[in-house]
Amino acid sequence: MIVGRVVGWAVFLAGLVVLGRDILGWLDTGIFAPIVLGQLWFDLSPGSLNLAQAVIQRYIHPALWDPVITSVLFLWASPFFLILGIALVWLFRRRGRRSRRRGW
């Protein structure tokens, strides 16, 4: 459970970093152009993006890549990571009663 929370906080932190990148670009150019997931993935590792496309189209289903995956890759990266991070932290939260100490 703690691994899920740590991953959630790491994803949330990545969302903050990407948001900072978007804001700095906006301040520098005067144009707000947030990076999308596909562009971020391509900038970080273009080979793995091409490999993922080939594997999904060849071994899973060709129609899955074009309408589904490409729609996700056009989402803004910062809100995607922020929401995903919050969801993971919430999903892996501690569930259980905490013991209460009586003050007498």
NORVEN-V146116 format. One record per helix or strand of 2 or more residues. SS is the DSSP state (helix for helix, strand for strand). FROM is the first residue (numbers start at 1). LEN is the number of residues. Records with the same first field share a line. If there is no record, write none. Layout:
SS: FROM-LEN, FROM-LEN
This chain:
helix: 2-28, 37-24, 62-12, 77-15
